[in-house]
Amino acid sequence: MANVLVTGGAGFIGSHVAEGCLEAGDSVWVVDNLASGVAEDIP
């Protein structure tokens, strides 16, 4: 298990990266200013 920080985690790519890390059992932190992303996309 790893600690992972995903910047831009509310965007398309970032949300998929965060989701994949969660599925792998990692601890995930997401940072996003929501300028173009949507909070509902954060897993």
mmCIF entry with sequence, helices, sheets and N, C-alpha, C, O atoms, coordinates in Angstrom:
data_MODEL
# 
_entry.id   MODEL 
# 
_entity.id                         1 
_entity.type                       polymer 
_entity.pdbx_number_of_molecules   1 
# 
_entity_poly.entity_id                      1 
_entity_poly.type                           'polypeptide(L)' 
_entity_poly.nstd_linkage                   no 
_entity_poly.nstd_monomer                   no 
_entity_poly.pdbx_seq_one_letter_code       MANVLVTGGAGFIGSHVAEGCLEAGDSVWVVDNLASGVAEDIP 
_entity_poly.pdbx_seq_one_letter_code_can   MANVLVTGGAGFIGSHVAEGCLEAGDSVWVVDNLASGVAEDIP 
_entity_poly.pdbx_strand_id                 A 
# 
loop_
_entity_poly_seq.entity_id 
_entity_poly_seq.num 
_entity_poly_seq.mon_id 
_entity_poly_seq.hetero 
1 1  MET n 
1 2  ALA n 
1 3  ASN n 
1 4  VAL n 
1 5  LEU n 
1 6  VAL n 
1 7  THR n 
1 8  GLY n 
1 9  GLY n 
1 10 ALA n 
1 11 GLY n 
1 12 PHE n 
1 13 ILE n 
1 14 GLY n 
1 15 SER n 
1 16 HIS n 
1 17 VAL n 
1 18 ALA n 
1 19 GLU n 
1 20 GLY n 
1 21 CYS n 
1 22 LEU n 
1 23 GLU n 
1 24 ALA n 
1 25 GLY n 
1 26 ASP n 
1 27 SER n 
1 28 VAL n 
1 29 TRP n 
1 30 VAL n 
1 31 VAL n 
1 32 ASP n 
1 33 ASN n 
1 34 LEU n 
1 35 ALA n 
1 36 SER n 
1 37 GLY n 
1 38 VAL n 
1 39 ALA n 
1 40 GLU n 
1 41 ASP n 
1 42 ILE n 
1 43 PRO n 
# 
_struct_asym.id          A 
_struct_asym.entity_id   1 
# 
loop_
_struct_conf.conf_type_id 
_struct_conf.id 
_struct_conf.pdbx_PDB_helix_id 
_struct_conf.beg_label_comp_id 
_struct_conf.beg_label_asym_id 
_struct_conf.beg_label_seq_id 
_struct_conf.pdbx_beg_PDB_ins_code 
_struct_conf.end_label_comp_id 
_struct_conf.end_label_asym_id 
_struct_conf.end_label_seq_id 
_struct_conf.pdbx_end_PDB_ins_code 
_struct_conf.beg_auth_comp_id 
_struct_conf.beg_auth_asym_id 
_struct_conf.beg_auth_seq_id 
_struct_conf.end_auth_comp_id 
_struct_conf.end_auth_asym_id 
_struct_conf.end_auth_seq_id 
_struct_conf.pdbx_PDB_helix_class 
_struct_conf.details 
_struct_conf.pdbx_PDB_helix_length 
HELX_P HELX_P1 AA1 PHE A 12 ? GLU A 23 ? PHE A 12 GLU A 23 1 ? 12 
HELX_P HELX_P2 AA2 ALA A 39 ? ASP A 41 ? ALA A 39 ASP A 41 5 ? 3  
# 
_struct_conf_type.id          HELX_P 
_struct_conf_type.criteria    ? 
_struct_conf_type.reference   ? 
# 
_struct_sheet.id               AA1 
_struct_sheet.type             ? 
_struct_sheet.number_strands   2 
_struct_sheet.details          ? 
# 
_struct_sheet_order.sheet_id     AA1 
_struct_sheet_order.range_id_1   1 
_struct_sheet_order.range_id_2   2 
_struct_sheet_order.offset       ? 
_struct_sheet_order.sense        parallel 
# 
loop_
_struct_sheet_range.sheet_id 
_struct_sheet_range.id 
_struct_sheet_range.beg_label_comp_id 
_struct_sheet_range.beg_label_asym_id 
_struct_sheet_range.beg_label_seq_id 
_struct_sheet_range.pdbx_beg_PDB_ins_code 
_struct_sheet_range.end_label_comp_id 
_struct_sheet_range.end_label_asym_id 
_struct_sheet_range.end_label_seq_id 
_struct_sheet_range.pdbx_end_PDB_ins_code 
_struct_sheet_range.beg_auth_comp_id 
_struct_sheet_range.beg_auth_asym_id 
_struct_sheet_range.beg_auth_seq_id 
_struct_sheet_range.end_auth_comp_id 
_struct_sheet_range.end_auth_asym_id 
_struct_sheet_range.end_auth_seq_id 
AA1 1 ASN A 3  ? THR A 7  ? ASN A 3  THR A 7  
AA1 2 SER A 27 ? VAL A 31 ? SER A 27 VAL A 31 
# 
loop_
_atom_site.group_PDB 
_atom_site.id 
_atom_site.type_symbol 
_atom_site.label_atom_id 
_atom_site.label_alt_id 
_atom_site.label_comp_id 
_atom_site.label_asym_id 
_atom_site.label_entity_id 
_atom_site.label_seq_id 
_atom_site.pdbx_PDB_ins_code 
_atom_site.Cartn_x 
_atom_site.Cartn_y 
_atom_site.Cartn_z 
_atom_site.occupancy 
_atom_site.B_iso_or_equiv 
_atom_site.pdbx_formal_charge 
_atom_site.auth_seq_id 
_atom_site.auth_comp_id 
_atom_site.auth_asym_id 
_atom_site.auth_atom_id 
_atom_site.pdbx_PDB_model_num 
ATOM 1   N N  . MET A 1 1  ? 0.841   -1.174 0.000   1.00 0.00 ? 1  MET A N  1 
ATOM 2   C CA . MET A 1 1  ? 0.000   0.000  0.000   1.00 0.00 ? 1  MET A CA 1 
ATOM 3   C C  . MET A 1 1  ? 0.887   1.239  0.000   1.00 0.00 ? 1  MET A C  1 
ATOM 4   O O  . MET A 1 1  ? 1.902   1.298  0.695   1.00 0.00 ? 1  MET A O  1 
ATOM 5   N N  . ALA A 1 2  ? 0.481   2.227  -0.796  1.00 0.00 ? 2  ALA A N  1 
ATOM 6   C CA . ALA A 1 2  ? 1.234   3.468  -0.900  1.00 0.00 ? 2  ALA A CA 1 
ATOM 7   C C  . ALA A 1 2  ? 0.321   4.649  -0.583  1.00 0.00 ? 2  ALA A C  1 
ATOM 8   O O  . ALA A 1 2  ? -0.902  4.543  -0.674  1.00 0.00 ? 2  ALA A O  1 
ATOM 9   N N  . ASN A 1 3  ? 0.924   5.766  -0.212  1.00 0.00 ? 3  ASN A N  1 
ATOM 10  C CA . ASN A 1 3  ? 0.202   7.028  -0.068  1.00 0.00 ? 3  ASN A CA 1 
ATOM 11  C C  . ASN A 1 3  ? 0.346   7.767  -1.386  1.00 0.00 ? 3  ASN A C  1 
ATOM 12  O O  . ASN A 1 3  ? 1.461   7.975  -1.862  1.00 0.00 ? 3  ASN A O  1 
ATOM 13  N N  . VAL A 1 4  ? -0.777  8.168  -1.982  1.00 0.00 ? 4  VAL A N  1 
ATOM 14  C CA . VAL A 1 4  ? -0.765  8.784  -3.310  1.00 0.00 ? 4  VAL A CA 1 
ATOM 15  C C  . VAL A 1 4  ? -1.460  10.135 -3.249  1.00 0.00 ? 4  VAL A C  1 
ATOM 16  O O  . VAL A 1 4  ? -2.538  10.258 -2.667  1.00 0.00 ? 4  VAL A O  1 
ATOM 17  N N  . LEU A 1 5  ? -0.839  11.157 -3.854  1.00 0.00 ? 5  LEU A N  1 
ATOM 18  C CA . LEU A 1 5  ? -1.444  12.471 -4.002  1.00 0.00 ? 5  LEU A CA 1 
ATOM 19  C C  . LEU A 1 5  ? -1.737  12.675 -5.477  1.00 0.00 ? 5  LEU A C  1 
ATOM 20  O O  . LEU A 1 5  ? -0.832  12.610 -6.309  1.00 0.00 ? 5  LEU A O  1 
ATOM 21  N N  . VAL A 1 6  ? -3.009  12.924 -5.805  1.00 0.00 ? 6  VAL A N  1 
ATOM 22  C CA . VAL A 1 6  ? -3.406  13.156 -7.193  1.00 0.00 ? 6  VAL A CA 1 
ATOM 23  C C  . VAL A 1 6  ? -3.819  14.613 -7.314  1.00 0.00 ? 6  VAL A C  1 
ATOM 24  O O  . VAL A 1 6  ? -4.806  15.032 -6.711  1.00 0.00 ? 6  VAL A O  1 
ATOM 25  N N  . THR A 1 7  ? -3.065  15.389 -8.094  1.00 0.00 ? 7  THR A N  1 
ATOM 26  C CA . THR A 1 7  ? -3.447  16.774 -8.350  1.00 0.00 ? 7  THR A CA 1 
ATOM 27  C C  . THR A 1 7  ? -4.339  16.775 -9.583  1.00 0.00 ? 7  THR A C  1 
ATOM 28  O O  . THR A 1 7  ? -4.089  16.043 -10.541 1.00 0.00 ? 7  THR A O  1 
ATOM 29  N N  . GLY A 1 8  ? -5.365  17.590 -9.554  1.00 0.00 ? 8  GLY A N  1 
ATOM 30  C CA . GLY A 1 8  ? -6.330  17.593 -10.644 1.00 0.00 ? 8  GLY A CA 1 
ATOM 31  C C  . GLY A 1 8  ? -7.238  16.376 -10.587 1.00 0.00 ? 8  GLY A C  1 
ATOM 32  O O  . GLY A 1 8  ? -7.690  15.890 -11.623 1.00 0.00 ? 8  GLY A O  1 
ATOM 33  N N  . GLY A 1 9  ? -7.505  15.884 -9.397  1.00 0.00 ? 9  GLY A N  1 
ATOM 34  C CA . GLY A 1 9  ? -8.251  14.649 -9.215  1.00 0.00 ? 9  GLY A CA 1 
ATOM 35  C C  . GLY A 1 9  ? -9.716  14.713 -9.583  1.00 0.00 ? 9  GLY A C  1 
ATOM 36  O O  . GLY A 1 9  ? -10.370 13.672 -9.641  1.00 0.00 ? 9  GLY A O  1 
ATOM 37  N N  . ALA A 1 10 ? -10.265 15.905 -9.837  1.00 0.00 ? 10 ALA A N  1 
ATOM 38  C CA . ALA A 1 10 ? -11.666 16.020 -10.236 1.00 0.00 ? 10 ALA A CA 1 
ATOM 39  C C  . ALA A 1 10 ? -11.812 16.028 -11.755 1.00 0.00 ? 10 ALA A C  1 
ATOM 40  O O  . ALA A 1 10 ? -12.930 16.056 -12.269 1.00 0.00 ? 10 ALA A O  1 
ATOM 41  N N  . GLY A 1 11 ? -10.708 16.004 -12.465 1.00 0.00 ? 11 GLY A N  1 
ATOM 42  C CA . GLY A 1 11 ? -10.753 15.954 -13.923 1.00 0.00 ? 11 GLY A CA 1 
ATOM 43  C C  . GLY A 1 11 ? -10.852 14.525 -14.422 1.00 0.00 ? 11 GLY A C  1 
ATOM 44  O O  . GLY A 1 11 ? -10.854 13.579 -13.635 1.00 0.00 ? 11 GLY A O  1 
ATOM 45  N N  . PHE A 1 12 ? -10.934 14.378 -15.729 1.00 0.00 ? 12 PHE A N  1 
ATOM 46  C CA . PHE A 1 12 ? -11.107 13.055 -16.334 1.00 0.00 ? 12 PHE A CA 1 
ATOM 47  C C  . PHE A 1 12 ? -9.942  12.127 -16.007 1.00 0.00 ? 12 PHE A C  1 
ATOM 48  O O  . PHE A 1 12 ? -10.148 11.030 -15.487 1.00 0.00 ? 12 PHE A O  1 
ATOM 49  N N  . ILE A 1 13 ? -8.741  12.556 -16.305 1.00 0.00 ? 13 ILE A N  1 
ATOM 50  C CA . ILE A 1 13 ? -7.571  11.697 -16.088 1.00 0.00 ? 13 ILE A CA 1 
ATOM 51  C C  . ILE A 1 13 ? -7.310  11.504 -14.601 1.00 0.00 ? 13 ILE A C  1 
ATOM 52  O O  . ILE A 1 13 ? -7.101  10.377 -14.150 1.00 0.00 ? 13 ILE A O  1 
ATOM 53  N N  . GLY A 1 14 ? -7.319  12.590 -13.836 1.00 0.00 ? 14 GLY A N  1 
ATOM 54  C CA . GLY A 1 14 ? -7.034  12.501 -12.412 1.00 0.00 ? 14 GLY A CA 1 
ATOM 55  C C  . GLY A 1 14 ? -8.009  11.613 -11.657 1.00 0.00 ? 14 GLY A C  1 
ATOM 56  O O  . GLY A 1 14 ? -7.606  10.871 -10.761 1.00 0.00 ? 14 GLY A O  1 
ATOM 57  N N  . SER A 1 15 ? -9.289  11.682 -12.010 1.00 0.00 ? 15 SER A N  1 
ATOM 58  C CA . SER A 1 15 ? -10.278 10.853 -11.313 1.00 0.00 ? 15 SER A CA 1 
ATOM 59  C C  . SER A 1 15 ? -10.069 9.379  -11.627 1.00 0.00 ? 15 SER A C  1 
ATOM 60  O O  . SER A 1 15 ? -10.285 8.526  -10.765 1.00 0.00 ? 15 SER A O  1 
ATOM 61  N N  . HIS A 1 16 ? -9.649  9.068  -12.856 1.00 0.00 ? 16 HIS A N  1 
ATOM 62  C CA . HIS A 1 16 ? -9.386  7.677  -13.209 1.00 0.00 ? 16 HIS A CA 1 
ATOM 63  C C  . HIS A 1 16 ? -8.102  7.166  -12.540 1.00 0.00 ? 16 HIS A C  1 
ATOM 64  O O  . HIS A 1 16 ? -8.025  6.000  -12.150 1.00 0.00 ? 16 HIS A O  1 
ATOM 65  N N  . VAL A 1 17 ? -7.113  8.027  -12.412 1.00 0.00 ? 17 VAL A N  1 
ATOM 66  C CA . VAL A 1 17 ? -5.886  7.650  -11.708 1.00 0.00 ? 17 VAL A CA 1 
ATOM 67  C C  . VAL A 1 17 ? -6.200  7.380  -10.243 1.00 0.00 ? 17 VAL A C  1 
ATOM 68  O O  . VAL A 1 17 ? -5.746  6.380  -9.686  1.00 0.00 ? 17 VAL A O  1 
ATOM 69  N N  . ALA A 1 18 ? -6.969  8.260  -9.617  1.00 0.00 ? 18 ALA A N  1 
ATOM 70  C CA . ALA A 1 18 ? -7.336  8.083  -8.216  1.00 0.00 ? 18 ALA A CA 1 
ATOM 71  C C  . ALA A 1 18 ? -8.137  6.798  -8.030  1.00 0.00 ? 18 ALA A C  1 
ATOM 72  O O  . ALA A 1 18 ? -7.901  6.054  -7.078  1.00 0.00 ? 18 ALA A O  1 
ATOM 73  N N  . GLU A 1 19 ? -9.069  6.535  -8.921  1.00 0.00 ? 19 GLU A N  1 
ATOM 74  C CA . GLU A 1 19 ? -9.880  5.316  -8.839  1.00 0.00 ? 19 GLU A CA 1 
ATOM 75  C C  . GLU A 1 19 ? -9.009  4.064  -8.949  1.00 0.00 ? 19 GLU A C  1 
ATOM 76  O O  . GLU A 1 19 ? -9.198  3.104  -8.201  1.00 0.00 ? 19 GLU A O  1 
ATOM 77  N N  . GLY A 1 20 ? -8.064  4.076  -9.877  1.00 0.00 ? 20 GLY A N  1 
ATOM 78  C CA . GLY A 1 20 ? -7.171  2.933  -10.038 1.00 0.00 ? 20 GLY A CA 1 
ATOM 79  C C  . GLY A 1 20 ? -6.309  2.705  -8.822  1.00 0.00 ? 20 GLY A C  1 
ATOM 80  O O  . GLY A 1 20 ? -6.068  1.562  -8.435  1.00 0.00 ? 20 GLY A O  1 
ATOM 81  N N  . CYS A 1 21 ? -5.842  3.780  -8.213  1.00 0.00 ? 21 CYS A N  1 
ATOM 82  C CA . CYS A 1 21 ? -5.027  3.653  -7.001  1.00 0.00 ? 21 CYS A CA 1 
ATOM 83  C C  . CYS A 1 21 ? -5.851  3.107  -5.844  1.00 0.00 ? 21 CYS A C  1 
ATOM 84  O O  . CYS A 1 21 ? -5.367  2.281  -5.070  1.00 0.00 ? 21 CYS A O  1 
ATOM 85  N N  . LEU A 1 22 ? -7.089  3.564  -5.722  1.00 0.00 ? 22 LEU A N  1 
ATOM 86  C CA . LEU A 1 22 ? -7.964  3.045  -4.667  1.00 0.00 ? 22 LEU A CA 1 
ATOM 87  C C  . LEU A 1 22 ? -8.218  1.559  -4.857  1.00 0.00 ? 22 LEU A C  1 
ATOM 88  O O  . LEU A 1 22 ? -8.206  0.794  -3.893  1.00 0.00 ? 22 LEU A O  1 
ATOM 89  N N  . GLU A 1 23 ? -8.450  1.147  -6.103  1.00 0.00 ? 23 GLU A N  1 
ATOM 90  C CA . GLU A 1 23 ? -8.679  -0.269 -6.391  1.00 0.00 ? 23 GLU A CA 1 
ATOM 91  C C  . GLU A 1 23 ? -7.454  -1.116 -6.061  1.00 0.00 ? 23 GLU A C  1 
ATOM 92  O O  . GLU A 1 23 ? -7.579  -2.294 -5.724  1.00 0.00 ? 23 GLU A O  1 
ATOM 93  N N  . ALA A 1 24 ? -6.263  -0.509 -6.158  1.00 0.00 ? 24 ALA A N  1 
ATOM 94  C CA . ALA A 1 24 ? -5.023  -1.214 -5.846  1.00 0.00 ? 24 ALA A CA 1 
ATOM 95  C C  . ALA A 1 24 ? -4.759  -1.249 -4.340  1.00 0.00 ? 24 ALA A C  1 
ATOM 96  O O  . ALA A 1 24 ? -3.801  -1.875 -3.888  1.00 0.00 ? 24 ALA A O  1 
ATOM 97  N N  . GLY A 1 25 ? -5.611  -0.576 -3.568  1.00 0.00 ? 25 GLY A N  1 
ATOM 98  C CA . GLY A 1 25 ? -5.459  -0.583 -2.119  1.00 0.00 ? 25 GLY A CA 1 
ATOM 99  C C  . GLY A 1 25 ? -4.635  0.559  -1.566  1.00 0.00 ? 25 GLY A C  1 
ATOM 100 O O  . GLY A 1 25 ? -4.262  0.545  -0.393  1.00 0.00 ? 25 GLY A O  1 
ATOM 101 N N  . ASP A 1 26 ? -4.347  1.543  -2.391  1.00 0.00 ? 26 ASP A N  1 
ATOM 102 C CA . ASP A 1 26 ? -3.552  2.684  -1.948  1.00 0.00 ? 26 ASP A CA 1 
ATOM 103 C C  . ASP A 1 26 ? -4.411  3.691  -1.186  1.00 0.00 ? 26 ASP A C  1 
ATOM 104 O O  . ASP A 1 26 ? -5.631  3.738  -1.347  1.00 0.00 ? 26 ASP A O  1 
ATOM 105 N N  . SER A 1 27 ? -3.754  4.489  -0.360  1.00 0.00 ? 27 SER A N  1 
ATOM 106 C CA . SER A 1 27 ? -4.392  5.600  0.323   1.00 0.00 ? 27 SER A CA 1 
ATOM 107 C C  . SER A 1 27 ? -4.263  6.821  -0.584  1.00 0.00 ? 27 SER A C  1 
ATOM 108 O O  . SER A 1 27 ? -3.150  7.202  -0.948  1.00 0.00 ? 27 SER A O  1 
ATOM 109 N N  . VAL A 1 28 ? -5.379  7.436  -0.952  1.00 0.00 ? 28 VAL A N  1 
ATOM 110 C CA . VAL A 1 28 ? -5.365  8.482  -1.983  1.00 0.00 ? 28 VAL A CA 1 
ATOM 111 C C  . VAL A 1 28 ? -5.843  9.811  -1.413  1.00 0.00 ? 28 VAL A C  1 
ATOM 112 O O  . VAL A 1 28 ? -6.869  9.881  -0.736  1.00 0.00 ? 28 VAL A O  1 
ATOM 113 N N  . TRP A 1 29 ? -5.083  10.859 -1.698  1.00 0.00 ? 29 TRP A N  1 
ATOM 114 C CA . TRP A 1 29 ? -5.451  12.236 -1.389  1.00 0.00 ? 29 TRP A CA 1 
ATOM 115 C C  . TRP A 1 29 ? -5.633  12.951 -2.721  1.00 0.00 ? 29 TRP A C  1 
ATOM 116 O O  . TRP A 1 29 ? -4.810  12.797 -3.624  1.00 0.00 ? 29 TRP A O  1 
ATOM 117 N N  . VAL A 1 30 ? -6.705  13.732 -2.852  1.00 0.00 ? 30 VAL A N  1 
ATOM 118 C CA . VAL A 1 30 ? -6.994  14.448 -4.097  1.00 0.00 ? 30 VAL A CA 1 
ATOM 119 C C  . VAL A 1 30 ? -6.969  15.948 -3.835  1.00 0.00 ? 30 VAL A C  1 
ATOM 120 O O  . VAL A 1 30 ? -7.556  16.433 -2.868  1.00 0.00 ? 30 VAL A O  1 
ATOM 121 N N  . VAL A 1 31 ? -6.280  16.675 -4.716  1.00 0.00 ? 31 VAL A N  1 
ATOM 122 C CA . VAL A 1 31 ? -6.248  18.128 -4.664  1.00 0.00 ? 31 VAL A CA 1 
ATOM 123 C C  . VAL A 1 31 ? -6.730  18.648 -6.009  1.00 0.00 ? 31 VAL A C  1 
ATOM 124 O O  . VAL A 1 31 ? -6.231  18.240 -7.058  1.00 0.00 ? 31 VAL A O  1 
ATOM 125 N N  . ASP A 1 32 ? -7.707  19.556 -5.971  1.00 0.00 ? 32 ASP A N  1 
ATOM 126 C CA . ASP A 1 32 ? -8.211  20.143 -7.214  1.00 0.00 ? 32 ASP A CA 1 
ATOM 127 C C  . ASP A 1 32 ? -8.868  21.471 -6.868  1.00 0.00 ? 32 ASP A C  1 
ATOM 128 O O  . ASP A 1 32 ? -9.536  21.580 -5.840  1.00 0.00 ? 32 ASP A O  1 
ATOM 129 N N  . ASN A 1 33 ? -8.688  22.479 -7.711  1.00 0.00 ? 33 ASN A N  1 
ATOM 130 C CA . ASN A 1 33 ? -9.314  23.773 -7.467  1.00 0.00 ? 33 ASN A CA 1 
ATOM 131 C C  . ASN A 1 33 ? -10.715 23.854 -8.066  1.00 0.00 ? 33 ASN A C  1 
ATOM 132 O O  . ASN A 1 33 ? -11.390 24.873 -7.921  1.00 0.00 ? 33 ASN A O  1 
ATOM 133 N N  . LEU A 1 34 ? -11.156 22.797 -8.735  1.00 0.00 ? 34 LEU A N  1 
ATOM 134 C CA . LEU A 1 34 ? -12.474 22.678 -9.332  1.00 0.00 ? 34 LEU A CA 1 
ATOM 135 C C  . LEU A 1 34 ? -12.766 23.765 -10.366 1.00 0.00 ? 34 LEU A C  1 
ATOM 136 O O  . LEU A 1 34 ? -13.927 24.092 -10.608 1.00 0.00 ? 34 LEU A O  1 
ATOM 137 N N  . ALA A 1 35 ? -11.719 24.327 -10.978 1.00 0.00 ? 35 ALA A N  1 
ATOM 138 C CA . ALA A 1 35 ? -11.898 25.329 -12.020 1.00 0.00 ? 35 ALA A CA 1 
ATOM 139 C C  . ALA A 1 35 ? -12.528 24.701 -13.266 1.00 0.00 ? 35 ALA A C  1 
ATOM 140 O O  . ALA A 1 35 ? -13.347 25.332 -13.934 1.00 0.00 ? 35 ALA A O  1 
ATOM 141 N N  . SER A 1 36 ? -12.151 23.481 -13.571 1.00 0.00 ? 36 SER A N  1 
ATOM 142 C CA . SER A 1 36 ? -12.746 22.814 -14.727 1.00 0.00 ? 36 SER A CA 1 
ATOM 143 C C  . SER A 1 36 ? -13.243 21.409 -14.395 1.00 0.00 ? 36 SER A C  1 
ATOM 144 O O  . SER A 1 36 ? -13.957 20.806 -15.196 1.00 0.00 ? 36 SER A O  1 
ATOM 145 N N  . GLY A 1 37 ? -12.881 20.884 -13.237 1.00 0.00 ? 37 GLY A N  1 
ATOM 146 C CA . GLY A 1 37 ? -13.331 19.554 -12.823 1.00 0.00 ? 37 GLY A CA 1 
ATOM 147 C C  . GLY A 1 37 ? -14.640 19.644 -12.056 1.00 0.00 ? 37 GLY A C  1 
ATOM 148 O O  . GLY A 1 37 ? -15.116 20.732 -11.734 1.00 0.00 ? 37 GLY A O  1 
ATOM 149 N N  . VAL A 1 38 ? -15.210 18.484 -11.772 1.00 0.00 ? 38 VAL A N  1 
ATOM 150 C CA . VAL A 1 38 ? -16.475 18.390 -11.052 1.00 0.00 ? 38 VAL A CA 1 
ATOM 151 C C  . VAL A 1 38 ? -16.263 17.542 -9.812  1.00 0.00 ? 38 VAL A C  1 
ATOM 152 O O  . VAL A 1 38 ? -15.732 16.434 -9.899  1.00 0.00 ? 38 VAL A O  1 
ATOM 153 N N  . ALA A 1 39 ? -16.673 18.051 -8.660  1.00 0.00 ? 39 ALA A N  1 
ATOM 154 C CA . ALA A 1 39 ? -16.443 17.350 -7.392  1.00 0.00 ? 39 ALA A CA 1 
ATOM 155 C C  . ALA A 1 39 ? -17.053 15.954 -7.390  1.00 0.00 ? 39 ALA A C  1 
ATOM 156 O O  . ALA A 1 39 ? -16.530 15.061 -6.722  1.00 0.00 ? 39 ALA A O  1 
ATOM 157 N N  . GLU A 1 40 ? -18.137 15.744 -8.114  1.00 0.00 ? 40 GLU A N  1 
ATOM 158 C CA . GLU A 1 40 ? -18.779 14.421 -8.166  1.00 0.00 ? 40 GLU A CA 1 
ATOM 159 C C  . GLU A 1 40 ? -17.912 13.377 -8.853  1.00 0.00 ? 40 GLU A C  1 
ATOM 160 O O  . GLU A 1 40 ? -18.163 12.180 -8.711  1.00 0.00 ? 40 GLU A O  1 
ATOM 161 N N  . ASP A 1 41 ? -16.893 13.809 -9.598  1.00 0.00 ? 41 ASP A N  1 
ATOM 162 C CA . ASP A 1 41 ? -15.998 12.877 -10.290 1.00 0.00 ? 41 ASP A CA 1 
ATOM 163 C C  . ASP A 1 41 ? -14.899 12.325 -9.390  1.00 0.00 ? 41 ASP A C  1 
ATOM 164 O O  . ASP A 1 41 ? -14.175 11.411 -9.784  1.00 0.00 ? 41 ASP A O  1 
ATOM 165 N N  . ILE A 1 42 ? -14.772 12.873 -8.188  1.00 0.00 ? 42 ILE A N  1 
ATOM 166 C CA . ILE A 1 42 ? -13.748 12.401 -7.259  1.00 0.00 ? 42 ILE A CA 1 
ATOM 167 C C  . ILE A 1 42 ? -14.240 11.117 -6.617  1.00 0.00 ? 42 ILE A C  1 
ATOM 168 O O  . ILE A 1 42 ? -15.277 11.104 -5.954  1.00 0.00 ? 42 ILE A O  1 
ATOM 169 N N  . PRO A 1 43 ? -13.482 10.016 -6.817  1.00 0.00 ? 43 PRO A N  1 
ATOM 170 C CA . PRO A 1 43 ? -13.949 8.737  -6.247  1.00 0.00 ? 43 PRO A CA 1 
ATOM 171 C C  . PRO A 1 43 ? -13.849 8.709  -4.732  1.00 0.00 ? 43 PRO A C  1 
ATOM 172 O O  . PRO A 1 43 ? -14.200 7.708  -4.108  1.00 0.00 ? 43 PRO A O  1 
# 
